[in-house]
Amino acid sequence: MRGVFQGIRVADFSWVITGPLTTAYLADHGAEVVRIESSVVPDGLRTSPRLKDEVAGIDRSAYFANYNRNKCSIALDLKNPKGLEIARRLVAWADVVAENFTPGVMARLGLGYDILKSINPGIIMYSTCMQGQNGPHSSHPGFGSSLVGLAGFTHLTGWTDRELAEPYGAYTDVIAPRFGAAAIAAALDYRRRTGKGVHLDLSQLEAAVTFLSPLLLDYQANRRIAGRNGNRSPRGAPHGVYRCRGDESWCAIAVFTEQDWGLFCRAIGQPHWTREQRFATLADRKAHEDDLDSLVEQWTRQREAEEVMRLLQAQGVEAGKVHDTQSVHGDEQLEHRHHFWSLEHPDIGPHRYDGISFTMSRTPGELRTAAPRLGEHTEWVCTRILGMPDAEFVQLLEEGVFR
């Protein structure tokens, strides 16, 4: 079936995570995405673990592969005037140009928005960086792994009596692309109706901060400053991740209402302590939460995490087994939904990719090709997409433009 972005062409200058993940959404749904990259300054994700068989190589990173499926790659030296001219020809071909460099980099390369729209008046330029294209801190470079601190997440994650526990990975890098893909879709609709292109400026900091809206509102209304509280919630008890039988086996449990508490007590067999006055109401349970968590964990440690989850879910209690990266690949729900796709990569071999997390009935999208080797489609892009004569391509190849 035709993807919803079928016929949309993307010149993708982005790298690492937030830009490539945005364009992956477009590619998964039919867009033709051409990565413009270079071996002179390669995408840092290309050499980031995990690497196939732990052997170094520019095309062996499973991390890079996951965010760049369904794309082509052209190797291009943008500091070479002839390489820059080819990039501009790709801009003329494209509907969307994507980049996530520090503000000013594209302009210094000769690819700022003013230049792009003079080449292609209907172009949609998507720029996403740490803190936006303007403002006193816009020039600060960095990655999502540092931005989680600036956004306030590291102030909130961890336990009160321990060192902070940062969110795993570059957390903000996987938030911004959700906004970015939607913004690009809106821009394409705007262009369809008006014929005009736009420059989209997405601040990763601002996108991330929206995920803290309730806490920001609580401060604005009540002057309460949220802090680290482990896995606990002010609205529930028991509420946490509890050790189960086995090595590093855990189950998350959340009990909010008094009805939930009654269902929880029934699910665990209504031991005598569930009828004690100190656990009678939510306020009581919060006041004695350490004791409550200890008693709950005495029950969970006698059972496998899967059993705990099923016993509680059967009574309508919110509970979920905590997966590690290996067991998530055997999750029956993900398998049923065909979340993981297996594609053959020339260097990595058979590799499972994260699939499409939402399905549209008429245009569901699909993973068609594995991530490209660096420059794998250089000749195809030049001769087929840009219509470059073979003799010109060979001449430019000999001059070192494609590297």
N, C-alpha and C positions, 0 to 999 in steps of 0.2 A: 504494500500500500504506500501511496505517496505520503511523505512526512509533512507535518504542518509547516515546516520551513523549507520544503522542497522548492528549489529555484532561487533561494537566497544564497548569496556569495559573500564569504567572509575572508578578509585579509587579516590574519591573526599575528600581530607582533608581540603578543603577550608571552609571559613565561612564569615559571614556578607553579603556583596553584590557582590563585583567585581568577586570573584572566583565562588560563586554559580550561578551568572547570566551567566557566561561563560559556565559552565557545563549544565545549563538549555537549552542553545541553542543546545548542543549536544543531550541531553535527548529528547527534542522536536522532533528531527529528527532521533530518533530511537536508540540512544546509550543506553547501560545499565549502569546507573550511581549509584554507591553505596557511600553514604555519610558515612565517618568515623568520628564519633563525640562522645562526652562524657557528661554525666550529671555532672561530676566533674567540668569541665569548659565548660559549654554549649555555643553554638553559641549565641552571644549577640542579634542577630536579633530575636531569639526565644521568647524573652521577651519584644520586642520593640512594641510600639503602632503602629497600632490599634490592640487592643485585643478584642476578641469576647465578647460582652456584658460588656466590660471594666473589665472583671474578669481576674486576673492574672493566668498564667499557662504556662508551658513550651511548650505546643502544641497549644496555642490559638492566636498566632500572625498572622494576615493576611499579614503583611509585610514579614515575613519569608515564609509564604505559597506561595506567589507570585513568589519567586525566586527558589523554590525547588520542583516544580511540576515534575511528571514523574520520581522521584528518590526513591531509597530505603535508609534505614538508619540502620547502625549497631552501637550500643553503645560499645565503646571499651576504656579501660584504657591503654593508650599508655605508661604510666610510669610503668606499670606492665610488666615484661619481657615476660610473656605469651601473653599479649595483643599485645606487639610489634611484637611477632612472627606471630600472626594472621594477623597483618597489612602487614607484609612482604609477607605472603602467598597471600594476595590480590594484592600486587604489581606483583607477579609472574603471577597472573590471568589477570591483566589489560593490556590494550594497552596504556592508558594515566593515569598519576598521576597528580592531580591538587592541588595546595596549594597557599595561599596568606598570609602567616605569614611573620613577620619580618625576613630578611635574617639571617640564622644561626639556626633558630628554628628546621627545619626539620633535619639538621645535628646533632643537640644536641639530638634529639629524636632517632637517629640511622637510619634516613631515608633520608640522603643526596643523591645527584644524584649518587655519586660514589658507594654507597651501592645499590641503586636501579638498576643501570645498571649491577652490579655484579649478582643480582638476576634475572634480565630480561634484556638481552642486547638490546632488541628492544624497551625498554620503552621510551615513550615520557613524559618528566616531564615538566609541565607547572607551572612556578612560576611567580606570579605577586604581586608586593609590591609597596610601595610608590615611591621609587626612584631607583629601580633596585638592583641587587644582589651584586654590587661592587661600589666602589667610596667612597669619604670621608663622604657622607651623607646617605649611604645605610642603616645604622643601625637605622636611625630615624624611630620610629613607628608612627602610626597615622591613620586617616581615610580620606576619600575623602572630608569631610566637612571642613577639615583644608587644604587639598592640593589645593583647589580652590584658596586660597590666594597665596600659593607658586607658582602656575602656572600663576598667574597674572589676574585671572578672577575678583577678587573682586576690583581690580584697575579700572575695566572697567564698572562694573554694578552699576547703580544708577544715580542720578541726580547731577548736578554740585553744587547745592545749598543745598544739604541735606547730611545726613550720607549715607555711602555706603549701598547698598542693595545686599546682597550676593545672588548668584544663589541658587535656592531652593535645599535643601538636599545635599547629597554627590555627587555632579555633576560629578566629575571625575570617580566615581565608575561605572557609567553607560556608560562612554566613552570607557574605557579599554577593557571591554568584547567583543566589536565589533572587535577590533584588535585581541584579544585573540582567539576567535573562528576561525577566518580566519587563524591565525598562526598555530593552532592545525590541521586544515584541510590540510595546506601546509606540516606540519610535517608528517602527516599520508601518504600523497602522496610520500614524500621523502622516508619514510620507505618502502613503497610498491615497490619503484624503486630500493632501495639500500640495504634494510634489516637492516638499521642502525636506532637507536633511536637518540633523541636529547634532550637537555635541553633548553627550551624556557624561556628567561628572559625578562619579559615585565614590564617596568617602567611605572607606572600610570601617573607620572609627564610628561614623554616624550610623552605618548599617548595624554594627555590633551593639551599639548603645540601645537601640530599640528593643533588644532582647532583655534589657534590664528595666523596661518601662514601669512595671509595678513597684519596684524598689525606688525608682526615681520619684514616682508619684507619692509613695509613702513618705519620702523625705520632704517633698514639697508641701504635703498636707499636714504631716505630723512631726516634721523635723527629726524623724528616726533615721539613724544611719545603720544600714544593714552590715552585718559582718559574717565571719566564718562560723558555721554551725554544723559542720559535718554533713551527714545525710538527713538531718532532722528538718522538720517543717513546723512552723508555728501553728499550723492548722490541723496537725495530725499526730497520733501516737497510738500504737507503734508506727514509726516511719523511719526506715533505714534499710541497710543491706546487712543481712545476717548470715553468719558462717553456717555451712551445712556439712554433711558427712563427706569426707574425701579431702583431697589436697587442693587448696585454693578453690573451694566450691562455695558459692554464695547465692542468696536469693534476695531480691528486693521486695519489700512489703510496705504497703501504704494503707493506713486505716484512718479515715477522716471523721465520719459521722458516728453517732451512737448506734445507728443501724449497722454500719460497717463493723463496729466493735462487737456487736452481738453475733454477726456472721463469722467473724474471726474466732471468737470463743467457741462457737459450735464446730468450726473446721478443725480446731486443735483438740477437740474432745472435752472442752469445758473443765480443765483442771481447777483445783480448789482456789488457786490464787486469782483466777479471773473474777471470782465473786467477792474479792476483798474490797473494802471501802476505798482504799487508796487508789483503786483503778476504776471507780464507779463512773466518773465523767471525764471528758477530755481534759479539763483543768486539773483534775486529780492525776490523770495519767501523765500530763506534762510535768507536774510537780514531782513525780516519782519516776521520771523517765529512765534514769540509769538502772533502777531495779527492774523496770518493765522490760527494757532491752535485754537484760541478763536472763530473765525468765523465758522470753521469746526465743533467745538463742539456745537455751537448754533444749527446747523442743526442736528447733531446726537442725541442731547438730546431730540429732539421731536419725536424720533422713537425708536422702539425696536431694539436691536442689530441684531437680525435675519433679520429684514427688511433692515437695513442699509447694511448688508452684501450682501443680495440678489440684492438690487438696484444697488450697485456698481459692483458686479460681472457680472450682466447682461450687463453692458457696457464694461466689460473687465478690470475693475480696481481691483487691488489686495486688498482684504479685507477679514477678517475672524472674526467671533464672538469669543470672549474670553470665554472659558468654565471654570466653576469651576469643582471640582471633582465629583459633583453630575450630572451635566448636560452632562458631557462627556460620561456618560454611556447611554445617550439617543441619542447620535449623530447618525444620519441616515447613514452616510458614514461608520462609524465603525461597525454599526449593519449589514449593507449590506456586509461588508467584513468579518464578523464573527470574529472580533478582540477579543471580550471577550468570554471566555469559562466558563461554569458553571460546577464545580465539587463538589462532596460531600466529606466533610472532617469529620472524626468522632467527633472531638471536636468543630470545627468551624461551621459545617453544610454546607448547600449549599453556595458556595462562587465563585465569579467571578474572574477569573484569566486573566491577560494580555495574549493575544494569540501570534501567530507567525506573525511577522511584514513583512515577505516576503513569497511568495508562489512559490514553484517549481512545475512545471506542472506534473511530474511523481511521485515525492516524496514530497508531500506538508507538511508532518509533522502533528502532532496532539498532543493535551493534553489528556493523557490517565488516569492518576491518580493524585489525590490531593497530596499535600506535605505530607511526612511521619511524624508520631509521632517519637519522639526521641527513637531510638533503636527498632522501630517497626519490622524490618526485620532481627534482629540479628540471630535468629535461622535459618531462611531461608538462609541467606547468608552463615552461617557456614556449615550447613548440605548439602545444595543444590549446592551452588557455589563452596565451598572449599572441599566438600565431607567429612566433619568431621563426624565420628561416633557419634551416639546419646549419648553414654556413655561418650565420651570425652567432648561433649558439656555440658552435665549436670555437669560434674566434674568442668569444667572451670566456669560455672555459679555459682556453690557453692563457688568457690574460689574468686568471686567478680571481675572477669576479664571483664565482660560485664556490664559496668556502666558509 
